[in-house]
Amino acid sequence: MTDTASASAQLSGQQRLLAHCRSQLLANLEAFARSIGFIEQKTIAAFVDEAARCHDELVGLHDRRGFEQAHGLTASRISLVHEHDLEFTLELTALARRLRDYCRIELSRLHGRYMMLLGQRDAAEEQTPVGPETVCRALRALADAAGFDPAQRLQFLERCGEPLARTLRATYRELGATLDAAGLRPHRASAPAPRPEDRAPEPTRADQPSHTADTDARIATLVQPALALAERAERREHALIEATAVIERLLRADTPNVIGQFLAHWWLPLLARLHYNHGGEHPQWRICCELAKRLAQSIHPPTEPQARTRWADALPTLNRKLAQGLAALGLAEEAQRAALAPCITAQQAALAGTLLPPGQAPTPAPATLSAPLGANGLRIFNHNRYAIGAPPPHPAATATRGDWLAIDLPDGSAMRGCIGWTGATGYVVVLADPAVPRVLIATRRALAEAAAAGRCRLG
């Protein structure tokens, strides 16, 4: 056989193998869709076709410029949606991350083999054509084809998470076995064994808890059911931190207490809600940030007479828009007037030339502990109101996955657990104590506050 014929046969073999893997993925996804109640072929076809399309784009079959041009078609592509679709997109992205964590062993092995099949060496695992990002992009098509409204789409994701995880794990095992049988096994260079004198001493129990594979497995089992709630807590914490940063930039030494208290007590939750639901690029977020800035400036009237008149004339419109923001939080008209009254009094005093007393920063609210939220005593330790956006760092608050923490909680109880999960932003961790068992979702700010008070420590 000539070299050309041999290369052609090899290429044909790779294409057949790739087509087999693609078909196996699509068949398993169709079976999954039917198992959770979808029966209309048109709806199922939309799901399967989108998965095939994403797979082919990543492989480079759809775009002949090659795999490199398809790099980034997964997580970035499912983020390019309209503003009203943002919450669904965030939940899809979170689901893809959970699926990746759940299947990390099988998918990590499969990724290397799939890249060998495609002749790639430096692609990230997120670009695996059969990976969770491809599947989550197809889930959007399935939800659209089913005609789900926004609430139904979120319920759909919650319903399909567990069965989809089982489907993908089984699929990745099947595909891995197929590629192994075809001889696609990445070669790993063996590192020389360290000399005894080079080895670090083993930590004693006094240094940290003993950690075994069984302990890791039990921690992972405890953490897994808490991940959906932890990811929502992380989004909420991110929103609170972004809103807090806006408020803290506006608080000056000469800002009257009533203005600072209004911003921290009333406007902060509104900004946090907007950021959580729509993100920091949404027009309503920018409008409400600007209103906060105008309120902080409203007690500093200009000295030039005409500008002072324009400033005074603009105050009723400003206060009316602030009241609309309070209404969006659910406050009745009487409560809106009560919340705004001190600010209006301060504005009138400033207009009259009355010297306002120096301001004080709003008092941060302490972190709170939720009631148990499910199995294994799951609770959330976080801030629900204004707190310092960036507390001083502490080793316990910056601990990473695998570290053990001992925490004295606000209700007087104590917990000692291992960090089994950290969020993508780093704002939230999940701790688990397999001996009890017990699970705690905690924000870094809450841990830092407890550590500063001597109530949280490593070990």
C-alpha positions as CSV (number, residue, x, y, z in Angstrom):
1,M,0.0,0.0,0.0
2,T,1.4,3.4,-0.9
3,D,2.0,6.1,1.7
4,T,-0.9,8.1,0.2
5,A,-3.2,5.2,0.4
6,S,-2.1,4.4,4.0
7,A,-2.7,7.9,5.1
8,S,-6.1,7.9,3.4
9,A,-7.1,4.7,5.1
10,Q,-5.9,6.1,8.5
11,L,-7.9,9.3,7.9
12,S,-10.9,7.2,7.0
13,G,-10.6,5.2,10.1
14,Q,-10.4,8.3,12.3
15,Q,-13.5,9.7,10.6
16,R,-15.4,6.5,11.2
17,L,-14.3,6.5,14.8
18,L,-15.3,10.1,15.2
19,A,-18.7,9.4,13.6
20,H,-19.2,6.5,15.9
21,C,-18.5,8.7,19.0
22,R,-20.8,11.4,17.7
23,S,-23.6,8.9,17.1
24,Q,-23.2,7.4,20.5
25,L,-23.5,10.8,22.2
26,L,-26.6,11.7,20.2
27,A,-28.3,8.4,20.8
28,N,-27.7,8.7,24.5
29,L,-29.0,12.3,24.6
30,E,-32.1,11.2,22.7
31,A,-32.7,8.4,25.3
32,F,-32.2,10.9,28.1
33,A,-34.7,13.3,26.6
34,R,-37.3,10.6,26.3
35,S,-36.6,9.3,29.8
36,I,-37.6,12.7,31.3
37,G,-40.8,12.9,29.5
38,F,-40.2,14.4,26.0
39,I,-42.2,12.5,23.4
40,E,-42.6,14.8,20.4
41,Q,-40.0,13.9,17.7
42,K,-39.7,17.6,16.6
43,T,-38.7,18.7,20.1
44,I,-36.3,15.9,20.5
45,A,-34.8,16.5,17.1
46,A,-34.1,20.2,18.0
47,F,-32.2,19.0,21.0
48,V,-30.2,16.3,19.2
49,D,-29.5,18.5,16.2
50,E,-28.1,21.3,18.3
51,A,-25.8,18.9,20.1
52,A,-24.6,17.6,16.7
53,R,-24.1,21.1,15.4
54,C,-22.0,22.2,18.4
55,H,-20.0,18.9,18.3
56,D,-19.2,19.4,14.6
57,E,-18.3,23.1,15.1
58,L,-15.8,22.1,17.8
59,V,-14.4,19.3,15.7
60,G,-13.9,21.7,12.8
61,L,-16.2,19.8,10.4
62,H,-18.6,22.7,10.2
63,D,-16.0,25.3,9.9
64,R,-13.2,24.2,7.6
65,R,-10.8,26.7,9.0
66,G,-10.0,24.1,11.6
67,F,-10.4,23.3,15.2
68,E,-8.5,26.4,16.4
69,Q,-11.2,28.6,14.9
70,A,-13.8,26.7,16.8
71,H,-12.0,27.3,20.1
72,G,-14.3,28.9,22.7
73,L,-17.6,28.0,21.0
74,T,-19.0,26.5,24.2
75,A,-19.1,28.6,27.4
76,S,-18.7,31.9,25.5
77,R,-21.3,31.0,22.9
78,I,-24.0,30.1,25.4
79,S,-23.5,33.5,27.0
80,L,-24.4,35.5,23.9
81,V,-28.1,35.9,24.6
82,H,-30.7,38.6,25.1
83,E,-30.9,40.3,28.5
84,H,-34.2,38.7,29.5
85,D,-32.5,35.3,29.0
86,L,-29.6,36.0,31.3
87,E,-30.8,34.1,34.3
88,F,-31.3,31.0,32.2
89,T,-27.8,31.4,30.7
90,L,-26.3,31.7,34.2
91,E,-28.1,28.5,35.3
92,L,-27.0,26.7,32.1
93,T,-23.4,27.7,32.8
94,A,-23.7,26.6,36.4
95,L,-25.1,23.3,35.3
96,A,-22.3,22.7,32.8
97,R,-19.8,23.3,35.6
98,R,-21.7,20.8,37.9
99,L,-21.8,18.2,35.2
100,R,-18.1,18.7,34.6
101,D,-17.3,18.2,38.3
102,Y,-19.5,15.2,38.5
103,C,-17.9,13.5,35.4
104,R,-14.4,14.9,36.0
105,I,-12.6,11.6,36.2
106,E,-14.3,10.0,33.1
107,L,-14.2,13.3,31.1
108,S,-10.5,14.0,31.9
109,R,-9.6,10.6,30.6
110,L,-11.8,11.0,27.5
111,H,-10.5,14.4,26.7
112,G,-6.9,13.3,26.0
113,R,-8.1,10.5,23.8
114,Y,-10.5,12.7,21.9
115,M,-7.8,15.3,21.3
116,M,-5.5,12.5,19.9
117,L,-8.4,11.5,17.6
118,L,-8.6,15.1,16.4
119,G,-4.8,15.6,16.2
120,Q,-4.9,18.4,18.8
121,R,-2.6,18.8,21.8
122,D,-3.4,22.1,23.5
123,A,-7.1,22.4,23.6
124,A,-8.8,23.1,27.0
125,E,-11.2,20.5,28.4
126,E,-14.0,22.9,27.9
127,Q,-13.5,22.4,24.1
128,T,-14.1,18.6,24.2
129,P,-16.8,18.2,21.5
130,V,-18.8,15.8,23.6
131,G,-18.4,17.8,26.8
132,P,-21.0,19.3,29.1
133,E,-20.9,22.7,27.4
134,T,-22.0,21.1,24.1
135,V,-24.9,19.4,25.9
136,C,-25.9,22.5,27.8
137,R,-26.0,24.5,24.6
138,A,-28.4,21.8,23.2
139,L,-30.5,22.0,26.4
140,R,-31.3,25.6,25.4
141,A,-32.6,24.4,22.0
142,L,-34.7,21.7,23.8
143,A,-36.2,24.3,26.1
144,D,-36.9,26.6,23.2
145,A,-38.5,23.9,21.1
146,A,-40.7,22.8,24.1
147,G,-42.0,26.4,24.4
148,F,-41.1,26.8,28.0
149,D,-41.6,30.2,29.7
150,P,-38.8,31.6,31.9
151,A,-40.0,29.9,35.0
152,Q,-40.5,26.6,33.3
153,R,-37.0,26.7,31.8
154,L,-35.4,27.1,35.2
155,Q,-37.6,24.2,36.6
156,F,-36.6,22.1,33.6
157,L,-32.9,22.6,34.4
158,E,-33.4,21.5,38.0
159,R,-35.4,18.5,36.9
160,C,-32.9,17.2,34.3
161,G,-29.6,17.8,36.2
162,E,-29.3,14.5,38.0
163,P,-30.4,12.2,35.2
164,L,-28.3,14.1,32.7
165,A,-25.3,13.7,35.0
166,R,-25.8,9.9,35.0
167,T,-26.3,9.8,31.3
168,L,-23.0,11.7,30.6
169,R,-21.0,9.7,33.0
170,A,-22.1,6.5,31.3
171,T,-21.5,8.0,27.9
172,Y,-18.0,9.1,28.7
173,R,-17.2,5.7,30.0
174,E,-18.5,4.1,26.8
175,L,-16.6,6.5,24.6
176,G,-13.4,6.1,26.6
177,A,-13.6,2.4,26.2
178,T,-14.2,2.7,22.5
179,L,-11.1,5.0,22.0
180,D,-9.0,2.8,24.2
181,A,-9.9,-0.2,22.1
182,A,-8.8,1.8,19.0
183,G,-5.4,2.3,20.6
184,L,-5.9,6.0,21.4
185,R,-4.2,6.1,24.8
186,P,-2.1,9.2,25.6
187,H,1.5,8.4,26.7
188,R,2.5,9.9,30.0
189,A,6.2,10.5,30.7
190,S,7.1,8.9,33.9
191,A,8.8,11.2,36.4
192,P,11.8,9.9,38.4
193,A,10.8,8.8,42.0
194,P,11.9,11.3,44.6
195,R,14.8,10.4,46.8
196,P,13.8,9.8,50.5
197,E,15.8,12.9,51.5
198,D,13.9,15.0,49.0
199,R,10.4,14.0,50.2
200,A,8.5,16.5,52.4
201,P,7.6,15.1,55.8
202,E,4.1,13.7,56.1
203,P,1.8,16.0,58.1
204,T,0.8,14.6,61.5
205,R,-2.7,14.6,62.8
206,A,-1.8,17.6,65.0
207,D,-1.1,19.5,61.7
208,Q,-4.3,18.5,59.9
209,P,-6.9,15.8,59.7
210,S,-5.9,12.5,58.1
211,H,-7.2,12.4,54.5
212,T,-8.0,9.2,52.7
213,A,-9.6,8.4,49.4
214,D,-12.6,7.2,51.3
215,T,-12.8,10.6,53.1
216,D,-12.5,12.4,49.8
217,A,-15.4,10.3,48.4
218,R,-17.6,10.9,51.4
219,I,-16.9,14.6,51.2
220,A,-17.7,14.7,47.5
221,T,-20.9,12.8,48.1
222,L,-22.0,15.3,50.8
223,V,-21.1,18.3,48.7
224,Q,-22.8,17.2,45.5
225,P,-26.4,17.9,46.5
226,A,-25.5,21.3,47.8
227,L,-23.9,22.6,44.6
228,A,-27.0,24.1,43.0
229,L,-27.7,26.1,46.1
230,A,-24.0,27.0,46.5
231,E,-23.8,28.4,43.0
232,R,-26.9,30.5,43.5
233,A,-25.4,31.7,46.8
234,E,-22.2,32.6,44.9
235,R,-24.2,34.6,42.3
236,R,-26.0,36.4,45.1
237,E,-22.7,37.1,46.9
238,H,-21.2,38.4,43.7
239,A,-24.2,40.7,43.2
240,L,-23.9,42.0,46.8
241,I,-20.2,42.7,46.5
242,E,-20.7,44.6,43.2
243,A,-23.5,46.6,44.8
244,T,-21.5,47.3,47.9
245,A,-18.6,48.6,45.8
246,V,-21.0,51.1,44.2
247,I,-22.2,52.3,47.6
248,E,-18.7,52.5,49.2
249,R,-17.4,54.6,46.4
250,L,-20.2,57.2,47.2
251,L,-19.7,57.3,50.9
252,R,-17.5,60.3,51.9
253,A,-16.6,61.9,55.2
254,D,-19.1,64.6,54.6
255,T,-21.9,62.3,53.5
256,P,-24.7,62.7,56.1
257,N,-25.6,59.7,58.0
258,V,-29.2,59.6,56.6
259,I,-27.9,59.5,53.1
260,G,-25.4,56.7,53.9
261,Q,-28.0,54.7,55.8
262,F,-30.5,55.0,52.9
263,L,-27.9,53.8,50.4
264,A,-26.7,50.9,52.6
265,H,-30.1,49.9,53.9
266,W,-32.5,50.4,51.0
267,W,-30.5,51.0,47.7
268,L,-28.0,48.2,48.2
269,P,-30.6,45.4,48.1
270,L,-32.1,47.0,44.9
271,L,-28.7,47.1,43.2
272,A,-27.9,43.6,44.3
273,R,-31.2,42.3,43.0
274,L,-30.6,44.0,39.6
275,H,-27.1,42.6,39.3
276,Y,-28.2,39.1,40.3
277,N,-31.0,39.1,37.7
278,H,-29.5,41.1,34.9
279,G,-25.8,41.6,35.4
280,G,-23.7,44.7,35.5
281,E,-24.3,45.8,31.9
282,H,-28.1,46.1,32.1
283,P,-29.4,49.6,31.5
284,Q,-31.5,49.5,34.7
285,W,-28.4,48.7,36.8
286,R,-26.6,51.7,35.3
287,I,-29.7,53.9,35.9
288,C,-29.9,52.9,39.6
289,C,-26.2,53.4,40.1
290,E,-26.5,56.9,38.6
291,L,-29.5,57.6,40.9
292,A,-27.4,56.6,43.9
293,K,-24.7,59.0,42.8
294,R,-27.1,61.8,42.3
295,L,-28.6,61.2,45.8
296,A,-25.1,61.4,47.4
297,Q,-24.5,64.6,45.5
298,S,-27.9,66.0,46.3
299,I,-26.8,67.5,49.6
300,H,-24.0,69.5,47.9
301,P,-25.8,72.3,46.1
302,P,-23.8,74.5,43.7
303,T,-23.1,78.1,44.8
304,E,-23.9,79.8,41.5
305,P,-27.6,81.1,41.7
306,Q,-28.9,79.7,38.4
307,A,-27.2,76.4,38.8
308,R,-28.5,76.2,42.4
309,T,-32.1,76.8,41.1
310,R,-31.7,74.1,38.5
311,W,-30.4,71.8,41.2
312,A,-33.4,72.5,43.4
313,D,-35.8,72.0,40.6
314,A,-34.3,68.6,39.8
315,L,-34.7,67.2,43.4
316,P,-38.4,66.2,43.2
317,T,-37.7,64.2,40.0
318,L,-34.7,62.5,41.7
319,N,-36.8,61.6,44.8
320,R,-39.7,60.4,42.7
321,K,-37.3,58.0,40.8
322,L,-35.8,56.8,44.1
323,A,-39.4,56.1,45.3
324,Q,-39.9,54.0,42.2
325,G,-36.8,52.0,43.1
326,L,-38.2,51.4,46.5
327,A,-41.5,50.3,45.0
328,A,-39.6,47.8,42.9
329,L,-38.4,46.3,46.2
330,G,-42.0,45.9,47.3
331,L,-42.4,48.9,49.6
332,A,-45.8,50.5,49.9
333,E,-46.2,54.2,49.4
334,E,-46.2,55.0,53.1
335,A,-43.0,53.0,53.6
336,Q,-41.4,54.7,50.6
337,R,-42.1,58.1,52.1
338,A,-40.8,57.1,55.5
339,A,-37.5,55.8,54.0
340,L,-37.0,58.9,51.9
341,A,-38.1,61.5,54.4
342,P,-34.7,61.8,56.2
343,C,-32.9,62.3,52.8
344,I,-35.4,65.0,51.7
345,T,-34.9,66.8,55.0
346,A,-31.1,66.7,54.5
347,Q,-31.6,68.1,51.0
348,Q,-33.7,70.9,52.3
349,A,-31.2,71.7,55.0
350,A,-28.4,71.8,52.5
351,L,-30.4,74.1,50.2
352,A,-31.1,76.4,53.1
353,G,-27.4,76.6,53.9
354,T,-27.6,74.7,57.1
355,L,-24.3,73.0,58.1
356,L,-24.9,69.2,58.2
357,P,-23.1,67.1,60.8
358,P,-20.2,65.0,59.6
359,G,-21.2,61.6,58.4
360,Q,-20.3,58.2,59.7
361,A,-20.0,55.0,57.7
362,P,-23.0,52.8,57.9
363,T,-22.7,50.0,60.5
364,P,-21.9,46.7,58.8
365,A,-24.4,43.9,59.5
366,P,-22.9,40.7,60.8
367,A,-23.1,37.5,58.9
368,T,-26.0,35.3,59.6
369,L,-26.7,31.6,59.6
370,S,-29.7,30.2,57.8
371,A,-32.1,27.6,59.1
372,P,-31.3,24.0,57.9
373,L,-32.2,23.7,54.3
374,G,-32.2,20.0,53.6
375,A,-30.4,16.8,54.3
376,N,-27.2,16.7,56.3
377,G,-28.0,19.9,58.2
378,L,-27.2,22.1,55.1
379,R,-27.0,25.7,56.1
380,I,-25.7,29.0,54.6
381,F,-23.4,31.3,56.5
382,N,-23.4,34.7,54.7
383,H,-24.4,38.4,54.8
384,N,-27.9,39.5,53.9
385,R,-27.3,43.2,54.3
386,Y,-24.6,45.8,54.1
387,A,-21.1,44.5,55.0
388,I,-17.6,45.5,54.2
389,G,-17.0,44.6,50.6
390,A,-13.3,43.6,51.0
391,P,-12.5,42.6,54.6
392,P,-8.8,42.1,55.6
393,P,-7.5,38.8,54.3
394,H,-7.0,35.9,56.8
395,P,-5.5,32.4,56.2
396,A,-8.8,30.8,57.2
397,A,-10.8,33.0,54.8
398,T,-8.5,32.2,51.9
399,A,-8.3,28.5,52.5
400,T,-8.6,26.3,49.4
401,R,-10.2,23.0,48.5
402,G,-9.0,20.2,50.8
403,D,-8.3,22.5,53.7
404,W,-10.1,22.0,57.0
405,L,-11.7,24.8,59.0
406,A,-13.0,25.0,62.5
407,I,-15.8,27.6,62.8
408,D,-17.8,28.9,65.8
409,L,-21.2,29.7,64.2
410,P,-23.5,32.6,65.1
411,D,-26.1,30.3,66.8
412,G,-23.4,29.0,69.3
413,S,-22.7,25.8,67.5
414,A,-19.4,24.8,66.1
415,M,-18.4,23.0,62.9
416,R,-15.2,21.5,61.6
417,G,-15.3,20.7,58.0
418,C,-13.2,20.2,54.8
419,I,-13.6,22.6,51.9
420,G,-15.0,20.3,49.1
421,W,-15.9,23.0,46.6
422,T,-15.0,26.5,45.8
423,G,-17.0,28.7,43.4
424,A,-15.7,30.1,40.1
425,T,-15.5,33.6,41.5
426,G,-13.9,32.4,44.8
427,Y,-16.6,34.1,46.8
428,V,-18.2,30.9,48.2
429,V,-17.1,27.6,49.5
430,V,-18.8,24.4,50.6
431,L,-17.5,22.6,53.7
432,A,-18.4,19.1,54.7
433,D,-17.8,17.0,57.8
434,P,-18.2,13.4,56.8
435,A,-18.1,12.2,60.5
436,V,-21.4,13.9,61.4
437,P,-22.4,14.3,58.5
438,R,-22.9,18.0,58.0
439,V,-22.6,20.5,55.2
440,L,-22.1,24.3,55.3
441,I,-22.2,26.8,52.4
442,A,-20.1,29.9,53.5
443,T,-19.0,33.1,51.8
444,R,-15.4,34.3,52.1
445,R,-16.7,37.5,53.7
446,A,-18.5,35.6,56.4
447,L,-15.4,33.5,57.1
448,A,-13.2,36.5,57.2
449,E,-15.5,38.2,59.7
450,A,-15.5,35.1,61.9
451,A,-11.7,34.8,61.6
452,A,-11.1,38.4,62.6
453,A,-13.2,37.7,65.7
454,G,-11.2,34.6,66.5
455,R,-14.1,32.3,65.6
456,C,-12.7,30.7,62.4
457,R,-9.3,29.0,62.1
458,L,-7.5,26.4,60.0
459,G,-7.5,22.9,61.2
